[in-house]
């Protein structure tokens, strides 16, 4: 966005009142990337464990999302935040 451009603000009713189009687009992109990542994880688990039932697969995906192997304390480097502990 250029320095002179102003964000478009929707003036509608409901949850999006006052949300800029730019912010909404970024949120949609983030949610789409999350969905893509989950689908990729499901495909990998299905490939690595073809005997898994759909229920087992759902449990494995939920467990991975909760535990996040390799990023148990978040994605940022440095000491763990105590803000939400």
RODREN-813773 format. One line per 2 residues: number of its first residue (from 1); their letters; for each residue x, y, z of N, C-alpha, C, CB. Coordinates in Angstrom, 1 decimal, decimal comma. Glycine has a CB too. Example, Ala and Ser with C-alpha at 12.3 -4.5 7.8 and 13.67 -1.06 7.14 Angstrom:
1) AS) 13,2/-5,7/7,8/12,3/-4,5/7,8/13,2/-3,3/7,8/11,3/-4,5/9,0; 12,8/-2,2/7,1/13,7/-1,1/7,1/12,9/0,0/7,9/14,1/-0,6/5,7
This chain:
1) XX) 0,9/-1,2/0,0/0,0/0,0/0,0/0,9/1,2/0,0/-1,0/0,0/1,2; 0,7/2,2/-0,9/1,5/3,4/-1,0/1,2/4,3/0,2/1,3/4,1/-2,3
3) XX) 2,0/5,3/0,4/1,9/6,2/1,5/0,6/7,1/1,3/3,1/7,1/1,7; 0,2/7,3/0,1/-1,0/8,1/-0,1/-2,3/7,3/-0,2/-0,8/8,9/-1,4
5) XX) -2,2/6,0/-0,4/-3,4/5,2/-0,5/-4,0/5,0/0,9/-3,1/3,8/-1,2; -5,2/5,0/1,0/-5,9/4,7/2,2/-6,7/3,4/2,1/-6,9/5,9/2,6
7) XX) -6,6/2,6/3,2/-7,4/1,3/3,2/-8,9/1,6/3,0/-7,0/0,5/4,4; -9,5/0,6/2,4/-10,9/0,7/2,2/-11,5/0,0/3,4/-11,4/-0,1/0,9
9) XX) -12,5/0,7/4,1/-13,1/0,2/5,2/-14,6/-0,1/4,9/-13,1/1,2/6,4; -15,0/-1,3/5,2/-16,3/-1,7/5,0/-17,2/-1,2/6,1/-16,5/-3,3/4,9
11) XX) -18,3/-0,6/5,7/-19,3/-0,1/6,7/-20,5/-0,9/6,7/-19,6/1,4/6,4; -20,4/-2,2/6,9/-21,6/-3,1/6,9/-22,0/-3,5/8,3/-21,3/-4,3/6,0
13) XX) -23,0/-4,3/8,3/-23,4/-4,9/9,6/-22,7/-6,2/9,8/-24,9/-5,0/9,7; -22,6/-6,6/11,1/-22,1/-7,9/11,4/-20,6/-7,8/11,9/-22,2/-8,8/10,2
15) XX) -20,0/-9,0/11,8/-18,7/-9,1/12,4/-17,6/-8,3/11,7/-18,3/-10,6/12,3; -17,8/-7,9/10,4/-16,7/-7,3/9,7/-16,8/-5,7/9,7/-16,7/-7,7/8,2
17) XX) -17,6/-5,2/10,6/-17,7/-3,8/10,7/-16,4/-3,1/11,0/-18,8/-3,4/11,8; -15,9/-2,3/10,1/-14,7/-1,5/10,3/-13,4/-2,3/10,0/-14,6/-1,1/11,7
19) XX) -13,5/-3,5/9,4/-12,3/-4,3/9,1/-11,9/-3,8/7,7/-12,6/-5,8/9,1; -10,6/-3,5/7,6/-10,1/-3,1/6,2/-10,1/-4,3/5,3/-8,7/-2,5/6,3
21) XX) -10,3/-4,1/4,0/-10,2/-5,1/3,0/-8,8/-5,8/3,1/-10,5/-4,6/1,6; -7,8/-5,0/3,3/-6,4/-5,6/3,3/-6,3/-6,5/4,5/-5,4/-4,4/3,4
23) XX) -6,7/-6,2/5,7/-6,6/-7,1/6,8/-7,5/-8,3/6,6/-7,1/-6,3/8,1; -8,6/-8,2/6,0/-9,5/-9,3/5,8/-8,8/-10,3/4,8/-10,9/-8,9/5,3
25) XX) -8,2/-9,7/3,8/-7,5/-10,5/2,8/-6,3/-11,3/3,4/-7,0/-9,7/1,6; -5,6/-10,6/4,3/-4,5/-11,3/5,0/-5,0/-12,4/5,9/-3,7/-10,3/5,8
27) XX) -6,1/-12,2/6,6/-6,6/-13,3/7,4/-7,1/-14,4/6,6/-7,8/-12,7/8,2; -7,8/-14,2/5,5/-8,2/-15,2/4,6/-7,0/-16,0/4,1/-9,0/-14,7/3,4
29) XX) -6,0/-15,4/3,7/-4,8/-16,0/3,2/-4,2/-16,9/4,3/-3,7/-15,0/2,7; -4,1/-16,4/5,5/-3,5/-17,2/6,6/-4,4/-18,4/6,9/-3,5/-16,3/7,9
31) XX) -5,7/-18,3/6,8/-6,6/-19,4/7,1/-6,5/-20,5/5,9/-8,0/-19,0/7,2; -6,4/-20,0/4,7/-6,2/-20,9/3,6/-4,9/-21,6/3,7/-6,2/-20,1/2,2
33) XX) -3,8/-21,0/4,1/-2,5/-21,6/4,3/-2,6/-22,7/5,4/-1,4/-20,6/4,6; -3,3/-22,4/6,5/-3,5/-23,4/7,5/-4,2/-24,6/7,0/-4,3/-22,8/8,7
35) XX) -5,3/-24,4/6,2/-6,0/-25,5/5,6/-5,1/-26,3/4,7/-7,3/-25,0/4,9; -4,3/-25,7/3,9/-3,4/-26,4/3,0/-2,4/-27,2/3,8/-2,7/-25,4/2,1
37) XX) -1,8/-26,6/4,9/-0,9/-27,4/5,7/-1,5/-28,6/6,3/-0,3/-26,5/6,8; -2,8/-28,5/6,8/-3,4/-29,6/7,4/-3,7/-30,7/6,3/-4,8/-29,2/8,0
39) XX) -4,1/-30,3/5,1/-4,3/-31,3/4,0/-3,0/-32,0/3,7/-4,9/-30,6/2,8; -1,9/-31,2/3,7/-0,6/-31,8/3,4/-0,2/-32,8/4,5/0,5/-30,7/3,2
41) XX) -0,4/-32,5/5,7/-0,1/-33,4/6,8/-0,9/-34,6/6,7/-0,4/-32,7/8,2; -2,2/-34,5/6,4/-3,1/-35,7/6,2/-2,6/-36,6/5,1/-4,5/-35,3/5,9
43) XX) -2,1/-36,0/4,0/-1,6/-36,8/2,9/-0,3/-37,5/3,3/-1,3/-35,9/1,7; 0,5/-36,8/4,1/1,8/-37,5/4,5/1,5/-38,6/5,4/2,7/-36,4/5,1
45) XX) 0,6/-38,4/6,4/0,3/-39,4/7,4/-0,4/-40,6/6,7/-0,6/-38,9/8,4; -1,2/-40,4/5,7/-1,9/-41,4/4,9/-0,8/-42,2/4,1/-2,9/-40,8/4,0
47) XX) 0,1/-41,5/3,6/1,2/-42,2/2,8/2,1/-43,0/3,7/2,0/-41,2/2,0; 2,4/-42,5/4,9/3,3/-43,2/5,8/2,6/-44,3/6,6/3,9/-42,2/6,8
49) XX) 1,3/-44,2/6,8/0,6/-45,2/7,5/-0,7/-45,5/6,8/0,2/-44,6/9,0; -0,6/-46,3/5,7/-1,8/-46,6/4,9/-2,9/-47,4/5,6/-1,4/-47,3/3,6
51) XX) -2,5/-48,0/6,7/-3,5/-48,8/7,5/-4,3/-48,0/8,4/-2,7/-49,9/8,3; -4,0/-46,7/8,6/-4,8/-45,8/9,5/-6,2/-45,6/9,0/-4,1/-44,4/9,6
53) XX) -7,1/-45,7/10,0/-8,5/-45,4/9,7/-8,7/-43,9/9,6/-9,5/-46,1/10,7; -9,8/-43,5/9,1/-10,1/-42,0/9,1/-10,1/-41,4/10,5/-11,4/-41,7/8,4
55) XX) -10,7/-42,2/11,4/-10,7/-41,7/12,8/-9,3/-41,6/13,4/-11,6/-42,7/13,7; -8,5/-42,6/13,2/-7,1/-42,5/13,6/-6,4/-41,3/13,0/-6,3/-43,8/13,3
57) XX) -6,6/-41,1/11,8/-6,0/-40,0/11,1/-6,4/-38,6/11,7/-6,4/-40,0/9,6; -7,7/-38,5/12,0/-8,2/-37,3/12,6/-7,6/-37,1/14,0/-9,7/-37,4/12,8
59) XX) -7,4/-38,1/14,7/-6,8/-38,0/16,1/-5,3/-37,7/15,9/-6,9/-39,4/16,8; -4,6/-38,2/14,9/-3,2/-37,9/14,7/-3,0/-36,5/14,3/-2,6/-38,8/13,6
61) XX) -3,9/-36,0/13,5/-3,8/-34,6/13,0/-4,0/-33,6/14,2/-4,8/-34,3/11,9; -5,1/-33,9/15,0/-5,4/-33,1/16,2/-4,2/-33,1/17,2/-6,7/-33,6/16,9
63) XX) -3,6/-34,3/17,4/-2,5/-34,4/18,3/-1,3/-33,6/17,8/-2,1/-35,9/18,5; -1,1/-33,6/16,5/0,1/-32,9/15,9/-0,2/-31,4/16,1/0,3/-33,2/14,4
65) XX) -1,4/-30,9/15,8/-1,7/-29,5/16,0/-1,6/-29,0/17,4/-3,2/-29,3/15,5; -1,9/-29,9/18,4/-1,7/-29,5/19,8/-0,3/-29,5/20,2/-2,5/-30,5/20,7
67) XX) 0,5/-30,5/19,8/1,9/-30,7/20,3/2,9/-30,0/19,4/2,2/-32,1/20,4; 2,6/-29,8/18,1/3,5/-29,2/17,1/5,0/-29,6/17,3/3,4/-27,7/17,3
69) XX) 5,3/-30,8/17,0/6,7/-31,3/17,2/7,7/-30,3/16,5/6,8/-32,7/16,6; 8,7/-29,9/17,3/9,7/-29,0/16,8/9,4/-27,6/17,1/9,9/-29,2/15,3
71) XX) 8,2/-27,3/17,5/7,8/-25,9/17,8/6,8/-25,9/19,0/7,1/-25,2/16,6; 7,2/-26,7/20,0/6,4/-26,9/21,2/6,1/-25,6/21,9/7,0/-27,9/22,1
73) XX) 7,1/-24,7/21,9/7,0/-23,5/22,6/6,7/-22,3/21,7/8,2/-23,2/23,4; 6,3/-22,5/20,5/6,0/-21,5/19,5/7,1/-21,4/18,4/6,0/-20,1/20,2
75) XX) 6,9/-20,5/17,5/7,8/-20,5/16,3/8,9/-19,5/16,5/7,0/-20,1/15,1; 8,9/-18,6/17,5/9,9/-17,6/17,6/11,1/-18,1/18,4/9,3/-16,4/18,4
77) XX) 12,2/-17,5/18,1/13,5/-17,9/18,8/13,5/-17,1/20,1/14,7/-17,6/17,9; 14,3/-17,6/21,0/14,4/-16,8/22,2/13,7/-17,5/23,4/14,0/-15,4/22,1
79) XX) 13,7/-16,9/24,5/13,1/-17,5/25,7/11,6/-17,6/25,5/13,5/-16,8/27,0; 11,0/-18,6/26,2/9,5/-18,8/26,1/8,9/-17,6/26,8/9,1/-20,1/26,7
81) XX) 7,8/-17,1/26,3/7,0/-16,1/26,9/6,2/-16,6/28,1/6,1/-15,4/25,9; 6,1/-15,8/29,1/5,3/-16,2/30,3/4,0/-15,4/30,2/6,1/-15,9/31,6
83) XX) 3,8/-14,7/29,2/2,6/-13,8/29,1/1,3/-14,6/29,2/2,6/-13,1/27,8; 1,2/-15,8/28,6/0,0/-16,6/28,6/0,1/-17,8/29,5/-0,4/-16,9/27,2
85) X) 1,1/-17,9/30,3/1,3/-19,1/31,1/0,3/-19,2/32,2/2,7/-19,2/31,6
